[in-house]
């Protein structure tokens, strides 16, 4: 096995963990809407998650560990994807926000600031900000 195989395998595991977190948000209200499914399908393609992997993840998303990226910008992008899932069905429920806070903590956002970061993330997605603006705003709110 080459070094590049190891890297891509590790990257794929991180992507599977990230996808499982997105599935947790989609399932937080026990219903996966058409909008959520569209977003999941698009993210699965982008993350190279196979149909079989998707089925397994849906069966038990808690089985997959969260492997947060080391790069801060990549963590913010993951938060962006997660926050988008909350609004894929055009509504946010309290359970989804609670799951987002837990996942944001796992992504490495400071515990004492995670509520502020996730509230801002939700606000930014509600206002249809793109990733670039989202990144700038989260960095501003999460000044450490």
mmCIF file of the C-alpha atoms, coordinates in Angstrom:
data_MODEL
# 
_entry.id   MODEL 
# 
loop_
_atom_site.group_PDB 
_atom_site.id 
_atom_site.type_symbol 
_atom_site.label_atom_id 
_atom_site.label_alt_id 
_atom_site.label_comp_id 
_atom_site.label_asym_id 
_atom_site.label_entity_id 
_atom_site.label_seq_id 
_atom_site.pdbx_PDB_ins_code 
_atom_site.Cartn_x 
_atom_site.Cartn_y 
_atom_site.Cartn_z 
_atom_site.occupancy 
_atom_site.B_iso_or_equiv 
_atom_site.pdbx_formal_charge 
_atom_site.auth_seq_id 
_atom_site.auth_comp_id 
_atom_site.auth_asym_id 
_atom_site.auth_atom_id 
_atom_site.pdbx_PDB_model_num 
ATOM 1   C CA . UNK A 1 1   ? 0.000   0.000  0.000  1.00 0.00 ? 1   UNK A CA 1 
ATOM 2   C CA . UNK A 1 2   ? 1.418   3.369  -0.995 1.00 0.00 ? 2   UNK A CA 1 
ATOM 3   C CA . UNK A 1 3   ? 1.445   6.546  1.066  1.00 0.00 ? 3   UNK A CA 1 
ATOM 4   C CA . UNK A 1 4   ? -1.175  8.066  -1.233 1.00 0.00 ? 4   UNK A CA 1 
ATOM 5   C CA . UNK A 1 5   ? -3.474  5.084  -0.582 1.00 0.00 ? 5   UNK A CA 1 
ATOM 6   C CA . UNK A 1 6   ? -3.105  5.601  3.155  1.00 0.00 ? 6   UNK A CA 1 
ATOM 7   C CA . UNK A 1 7   ? -3.837  9.306  2.816  1.00 0.00 ? 7   UNK A CA 1 
ATOM 8   C CA . UNK A 1 8   ? -6.903  8.840  0.660  1.00 0.00 ? 8   UNK A CA 1 
ATOM 9   C CA . UNK A 1 9   ? -8.166  6.085  2.965  1.00 0.00 ? 9   UNK A CA 1 
ATOM 10  C CA . UNK A 1 10  ? -7.769  8.379  5.981  1.00 0.00 ? 10  UNK A CA 1 
ATOM 11  C CA . UNK A 1 11  ? -9.412  11.234 4.117  1.00 0.00 ? 11  UNK A CA 1 
ATOM 12  C CA . UNK A 1 12  ? -12.284 8.974  3.132  1.00 0.00 ? 12  UNK A CA 1 
ATOM 13  C CA . UNK A 1 13  ? -12.762 7.933  6.772  1.00 0.00 ? 13  UNK A CA 1 
ATOM 14  C CA . UNK A 1 14  ? -12.922 11.605 7.777  1.00 0.00 ? 14  UNK A CA 1 
ATOM 15  C CA . UNK A 1 15  ? -15.426 12.238 4.984  1.00 0.00 ? 15  UNK A CA 1 
ATOM 16  C CA . UNK A 1 16  ? -17.563 9.272  6.087  1.00 0.00 ? 16  UNK A CA 1 
ATOM 17  C CA . UNK A 1 17  ? -17.533 10.592 9.670  1.00 0.00 ? 17  UNK A CA 1 
ATOM 18  C CA . UNK A 1 18  ? -18.513 14.040 8.416  1.00 0.00 ? 18  UNK A CA 1 
ATOM 19  C CA . UNK A 1 19  ? -21.309 12.578 6.311  1.00 0.00 ? 19  UNK A CA 1 
ATOM 20  C CA . UNK A 1 20  ? -22.555 10.583 9.319  1.00 0.00 ? 20  UNK A CA 1 
ATOM 21  C CA . UNK A 1 21  ? -22.785 13.835 11.294 1.00 0.00 ? 21  UNK A CA 1 
ATOM 22  C CA . UNK A 1 22  ? -24.842 15.387 8.508  1.00 0.00 ? 22  UNK A CA 1 
ATOM 23  C CA . UNK A 1 23  ? -27.114 12.334 8.537  1.00 0.00 ? 23  UNK A CA 1 
ATOM 24  C CA . UNK A 1 24  ? -27.555 12.773 12.323 1.00 0.00 ? 24  UNK A CA 1 
ATOM 25  C CA . UNK A 1 25  ? -28.801 16.299 11.699 1.00 0.00 ? 25  UNK A CA 1 
ATOM 26  C CA . UNK A 1 26  ? -31.152 15.116 8.958  1.00 0.00 ? 26  UNK A CA 1 
ATOM 27  C CA . UNK A 1 27  ? -32.554 12.444 11.281 1.00 0.00 ? 27  UNK A CA 1 
ATOM 28  C CA . UNK A 1 28  ? -32.843 14.738 14.323 1.00 0.00 ? 28  UNK A CA 1 
ATOM 29  C CA . UNK A 1 29  ? -36.559 15.260 13.665 1.00 0.00 ? 29  UNK A CA 1 
ATOM 30  C CA . UNK A 1 30  ? -37.030 11.607 12.592 1.00 0.00 ? 30  UNK A CA 1 
ATOM 31  C CA . UNK A 1 31  ? -37.921 12.620 9.017  1.00 0.00 ? 31  UNK A CA 1 
ATOM 32  C CA . UNK A 1 32  ? -35.663 13.070 6.010  1.00 0.00 ? 32  UNK A CA 1 
ATOM 33  C CA . UNK A 1 33  ? -37.393 15.527 3.707  1.00 0.00 ? 33  UNK A CA 1 
ATOM 34  C CA . UNK A 1 34  ? -36.885 15.758 -0.046 1.00 0.00 ? 34  UNK A CA 1 
ATOM 35  C CA . UNK A 1 35  ? -34.694 18.842 0.440  1.00 0.00 ? 35  UNK A CA 1 
ATOM 36  C CA . UNK A 1 36  ? -32.545 17.052 3.001  1.00 0.00 ? 36  UNK A CA 1 
ATOM 37  C CA . UNK A 1 37  ? -32.251 14.000 0.751  1.00 0.00 ? 37  UNK A CA 1 
ATOM 38  C CA . UNK A 1 38  ? -31.165 16.171 -2.185 1.00 0.00 ? 38  UNK A CA 1 
ATOM 39  C CA . UNK A 1 39  ? -28.465 17.769 -0.051 1.00 0.00 ? 39  UNK A CA 1 
ATOM 40  C CA . UNK A 1 40  ? -27.358 14.369 1.281  1.00 0.00 ? 40  UNK A CA 1 
ATOM 41  C CA . UNK A 1 41  ? -27.145 12.942 -2.237 1.00 0.00 ? 41  UNK A CA 1 
ATOM 42  C CA . UNK A 1 42  ? -25.121 15.933 -3.439 1.00 0.00 ? 42  UNK A CA 1 
ATOM 43  C CA . UNK A 1 43  ? -22.745 15.760 -0.472 1.00 0.00 ? 43  UNK A CA 1 
ATOM 44  C CA . UNK A 1 44  ? -22.382 11.987 -0.836 1.00 0.00 ? 44  UNK A CA 1 
ATOM 45  C CA . UNK A 1 45  ? -21.266 12.443 -4.447 1.00 0.00 ? 45  UNK A CA 1 
ATOM 46  C CA . UNK A 1 46  ? -18.867 15.224 -3.487 1.00 0.00 ? 46  UNK A CA 1 
ATOM 47  C CA . UNK A 1 47  ? -17.414 13.175 -0.625 1.00 0.00 ? 47  UNK A CA 1 
ATOM 48  C CA . UNK A 1 48  ? -17.320 9.999  -2.756 1.00 0.00 ? 48  UNK A CA 1 
ATOM 49  C CA . UNK A 1 49  ? -19.653 8.109  -0.411 1.00 0.00 ? 49  UNK A CA 1 
ATOM 50  C CA . UNK A 1 50  ? -21.028 5.039  -2.192 1.00 0.00 ? 50  UNK A CA 1 
ATOM 51  C CA . UNK A 1 51  ? -24.691 4.042  -2.182 1.00 0.00 ? 51  UNK A CA 1 
ATOM 52  C CA . UNK A 1 52  ? -23.837 1.048  0.018  1.00 0.00 ? 52  UNK A CA 1 
ATOM 53  C CA . UNK A 1 53  ? -21.933 3.264  2.482  1.00 0.00 ? 53  UNK A CA 1 
ATOM 54  C CA . UNK A 1 54  ? -24.895 5.657  2.570  1.00 0.00 ? 54  UNK A CA 1 
ATOM 55  C CA . UNK A 1 55  ? -27.264 2.830  3.512  1.00 0.00 ? 55  UNK A CA 1 
ATOM 56  C CA . UNK A 1 56  ? -24.952 1.686  6.305  1.00 0.00 ? 56  UNK A CA 1 
ATOM 57  C CA . UNK A 1 57  ? -24.534 5.223  7.622  1.00 0.00 ? 57  UNK A CA 1 
ATOM 58  C CA . UNK A 1 58  ? -28.311 5.744  7.664  1.00 0.00 ? 58  UNK A CA 1 
ATOM 59  C CA . UNK A 1 59  ? -28.764 2.543  9.661  1.00 0.00 ? 59  UNK A CA 1 
ATOM 60  C CA . UNK A 1 60  ? -26.472 3.737  12.449 1.00 0.00 ? 60  UNK A CA 1 
ATOM 61  C CA . UNK A 1 61  ? -24.797 7.142  12.027 1.00 0.00 ? 61  UNK A CA 1 
ATOM 62  C CA . UNK A 1 62  ? -23.455 6.997  15.605 1.00 0.00 ? 62  UNK A CA 1 
ATOM 63  C CA . UNK A 1 63  ? -21.230 4.090  14.591 1.00 0.00 ? 63  UNK A CA 1 
ATOM 64  C CA . UNK A 1 64  ? -18.937 6.403  12.613 1.00 0.00 ? 64  UNK A CA 1 
ATOM 65  C CA . UNK A 1 65  ? -16.380 8.438  14.534 1.00 0.00 ? 65  UNK A CA 1 
ATOM 66  C CA . UNK A 1 66  ? -15.900 12.112 13.965 1.00 0.00 ? 66  UNK A CA 1 
ATOM 67  C CA . UNK A 1 67  ? -12.436 12.798 12.607 1.00 0.00 ? 67  UNK A CA 1 
ATOM 68  C CA . UNK A 1 68  ? -12.214 16.580 12.463 1.00 0.00 ? 68  UNK A CA 1 
ATOM 69  C CA . UNK A 1 69  ? -9.818  18.170 10.011 1.00 0.00 ? 69  UNK A CA 1 
ATOM 70  C CA . UNK A 1 70  ? -6.718  19.803 11.410 1.00 0.00 ? 70  UNK A CA 1 
ATOM 71  C CA . UNK A 1 71  ? -7.062  22.831 9.129  1.00 0.00 ? 71  UNK A CA 1 
ATOM 72  C CA . UNK A 1 72  ? -9.257  25.558 10.641 1.00 0.00 ? 72  UNK A CA 1 
ATOM 73  C CA . UNK A 1 73  ? -10.756 26.555 7.273  1.00 0.00 ? 73  UNK A CA 1 
ATOM 74  C CA . UNK A 1 74  ? -11.727 22.922 6.634  1.00 0.00 ? 74  UNK A CA 1 
ATOM 75  C CA . UNK A 1 75  ? -13.441 22.783 10.031 1.00 0.00 ? 75  UNK A CA 1 
ATOM 76  C CA . UNK A 1 76  ? -15.384 25.920 9.171  1.00 0.00 ? 76  UNK A CA 1 
ATOM 77  C CA . UNK A 1 77  ? -16.394 24.376 5.840  1.00 0.00 ? 77  UNK A CA 1 
ATOM 78  C CA . UNK A 1 78  ? -17.654 21.294 7.694  1.00 0.00 ? 78  UNK A CA 1 
ATOM 79  C CA . UNK A 1 79  ? -19.671 23.547 9.995  1.00 0.00 ? 79  UNK A CA 1 
ATOM 80  C CA . UNK A 1 80  ? -21.067 25.275 6.894  1.00 0.00 ? 80  UNK A CA 1 
ATOM 81  C CA . UNK A 1 81  ? -22.198 21.928 5.435  1.00 0.00 ? 81  UNK A CA 1 
ATOM 82  C CA . UNK A 1 82  ? -23.745 20.891 8.736  1.00 0.00 ? 82  UNK A CA 1 
ATOM 83  C CA . UNK A 1 83  ? -25.588 24.181 9.164  1.00 0.00 ? 83  UNK A CA 1 
ATOM 84  C CA . UNK A 1 84  ? -26.917 23.918 5.611  1.00 0.00 ? 84  UNK A CA 1 
ATOM 85  C CA . UNK A 1 85  ? -28.446 20.548 6.479  1.00 0.00 ? 85  UNK A CA 1 
ATOM 86  C CA . UNK A 1 86  ? -30.467 22.147 9.248  1.00 0.00 ? 86  UNK A CA 1 
ATOM 87  C CA . UNK A 1 87  ? -32.222 24.344 6.693  1.00 0.00 ? 87  UNK A CA 1 
ATOM 88  C CA . UNK A 1 88  ? -32.491 21.819 3.870  1.00 0.00 ? 88  UNK A CA 1 
ATOM 89  C CA . UNK A 1 89  ? -36.127 21.311 4.883  1.00 0.00 ? 89  UNK A CA 1 
ATOM 90  C CA . UNK A 1 90  ? -36.715 25.070 5.282  1.00 0.00 ? 90  UNK A CA 1 
ATOM 91  C CA . UNK A 1 91  ? -37.104 24.853 9.039  1.00 0.00 ? 91  UNK A CA 1 
ATOM 92  C CA . UNK A 1 92  ? -34.890 24.403 12.063 1.00 0.00 ? 92  UNK A CA 1 
ATOM 93  C CA . UNK A 1 93  ? -35.939 22.466 15.133 1.00 0.00 ? 93  UNK A CA 1 
ATOM 94  C CA . UNK A 1 94  ? -34.330 22.634 18.563 1.00 0.00 ? 94  UNK A CA 1 
ATOM 95  C CA . UNK A 1 95  ? -32.991 19.095 18.339 1.00 0.00 ? 95  UNK A CA 1 
ATOM 96  C CA . UNK A 1 96  ? -31.072 19.962 15.165 1.00 0.00 ? 96  UNK A CA 1 
ATOM 97  C CA . UNK A 1 97  ? -29.459 22.968 16.844 1.00 0.00 ? 97  UNK A CA 1 
ATOM 98  C CA . UNK A 1 98  ? -28.493 20.813 19.837 1.00 0.00 ? 98  UNK A CA 1 
ATOM 99  C CA . UNK A 1 99  ? -26.891 18.216 17.547 1.00 0.00 ? 99  UNK A CA 1 
ATOM 100 C CA . UNK A 1 100 ? -25.076 21.000 15.679 1.00 0.00 ? 100 UNK A CA 1 
ATOM 101 C CA . UNK A 1 101 ? -23.597 22.265 18.977 1.00 0.00 ? 101 UNK A CA 1 
ATOM 102 C CA . UNK A 1 102 ? -22.352 18.791 19.864 1.00 0.00 ? 102 UNK A CA 1 
ATOM 103 C CA . UNK A 1 103 ? -20.810 18.294 16.444 1.00 0.00 ? 103 UNK A CA 1 
ATOM 104 C CA . UNK A 1 104 ? -19.228 21.769 16.475 1.00 0.00 ? 104 UNK A CA 1 
ATOM 105 C CA . UNK A 1 105 ? -17.600 20.887 19.795 1.00 0.00 ? 105 UNK A CA 1 
ATOM 106 C CA . UNK A 1 106 ? -16.286 17.701 18.202 1.00 0.00 ? 106 UNK A CA 1 
ATOM 107 C CA . UNK A 1 107 ? -14.949 19.740 15.289 1.00 0.00 ? 107 UNK A CA 1 
ATOM 108 C CA . UNK A 1 108 ? -12.763 21.599 17.751 1.00 0.00 ? 108 UNK A CA 1 
ATOM 109 C CA . UNK A 1 109 ? -14.639 24.823 18.362 1.00 0.00 ? 109 UNK A CA 1 
ATOM 110 C CA . UNK A 1 110 ? -14.049 25.957 21.962 1.00 0.00 ? 110 UNK A CA 1 
ATOM 111 C CA . UNK A 1 111 ? -16.664 24.746 24.423 1.00 0.00 ? 111 UNK A CA 1 
ATOM 112 C CA . UNK A 1 112 ? -17.083 28.203 25.944 1.00 0.00 ? 112 UNK A CA 1 
ATOM 113 C CA . UNK A 1 113 ? -17.794 29.688 22.497 1.00 0.00 ? 113 UNK A CA 1 
ATOM 114 C CA . UNK A 1 114 ? -19.588 26.861 20.691 1.00 0.00 ? 114 UNK A CA 1 
ATOM 115 C CA . UNK A 1 115 ? -23.090 28.213 21.298 1.00 0.00 ? 115 UNK A CA 1 
ATOM 116 C CA . UNK A 1 116 ? -22.135 31.610 19.892 1.00 0.00 ? 116 UNK A CA 1 
ATOM 117 C CA . UNK A 1 117 ? -20.447 29.979 16.870 1.00 0.00 ? 117 UNK A CA 1 
ATOM 118 C CA . UNK A 1 118 ? -23.393 27.697 16.091 1.00 0.00 ? 118 UNK A CA 1 
ATOM 119 C CA . UNK A 1 119 ? -25.960 30.469 16.566 1.00 0.00 ? 119 UNK A CA 1 
ATOM 120 C CA . UNK A 1 120 ? -23.974 32.589 14.111 1.00 0.00 ? 120 UNK A CA 1 
ATOM 121 C CA . UNK A 1 121 ? -23.682 29.653 11.701 1.00 0.00 ? 121 UNK A CA 1 
ATOM 122 C CA . UNK A 1 122 ? -27.446 29.173 11.758 1.00 0.00 ? 122 UNK A CA 1 
ATOM 123 C CA . UNK A 1 123 ? -28.011 32.902 11.275 1.00 0.00 ? 123 UNK A CA 1 
ATOM 124 C CA . UNK A 1 124 ? -25.596 32.999 8.314  1.00 0.00 ? 124 UNK A CA 1 
ATOM 125 C CA . UNK A 1 125 ? -27.259 30.048 6.583  1.00 0.00 ? 125 UNK A CA 1 
ATOM 126 C CA . UNK A 1 126 ? -30.716 31.536 7.201  1.00 0.00 ? 126 UNK A CA 1 
ATOM 127 C CA . UNK A 1 127 ? -29.503 34.645 5.368  1.00 0.00 ? 127 UNK A CA 1 
ATOM 128 C CA . UNK A 1 128 ? -28.117 32.548 2.491  1.00 0.00 ? 128 UNK A CA 1 
ATOM 129 C CA . UNK A 1 129 ? -24.454 33.517 2.953  1.00 0.00 ? 129 UNK A CA 1 
ATOM 130 C CA . UNK A 1 130 ? -21.919 31.725 0.790  1.00 0.00 ? 130 UNK A CA 1 
ATOM 131 C CA . UNK A 1 131 ? -18.941 29.797 2.158  1.00 0.00 ? 131 UNK A CA 1 
ATOM 132 C CA . UNK A 1 132 ? -16.562 32.743 1.845  1.00 0.00 ? 132 UNK A CA 1 
ATOM 133 C CA . UNK A 1 133 ? -18.757 35.094 3.891  1.00 0.00 ? 133 UNK A CA 1 
ATOM 134 C CA . UNK A 1 134 ? -19.561 32.264 6.315  1.00 0.00 ? 134 UNK A CA 1 
ATOM 135 C CA . UNK A 1 135 ? -15.842 31.629 6.828  1.00 0.00 ? 135 UNK A CA 1 
ATOM 136 C CA . UNK A 1 136 ? -15.098 35.296 7.561  1.00 0.00 ? 136 UNK A CA 1 
ATOM 137 C CA . UNK A 1 137 ? -18.019 35.667 9.964  1.00 0.00 ? 137 UNK A CA 1 
ATOM 138 C CA . UNK A 1 138 ? -17.230 32.475 11.911 1.00 0.00 ? 138 UNK A CA 1 
ATOM 139 C CA . UNK A 1 139 ? -13.595 33.537 12.257 1.00 0.00 ? 139 UNK A CA 1 
ATOM 140 C CA . UNK A 1 140 ? -14.768 36.885 13.595 1.00 0.00 ? 140 UNK A CA 1 
ATOM 141 C CA . UNK A 1 141 ? -17.174 35.324 16.111 1.00 0.00 ? 141 UNK A CA 1 
ATOM 142 C CA . UNK A 1 142 ? -14.666 32.663 17.146 1.00 0.00 ? 142 UNK A CA 1 
ATOM 143 C CA . UNK A 1 143 ? -11.694 34.945 17.726 1.00 0.00 ? 143 UNK A CA 1 
ATOM 144 C CA . UNK A 1 144 ? -9.381  32.924 19.919 1.00 0.00 ? 144 UNK A CA 1 
# 
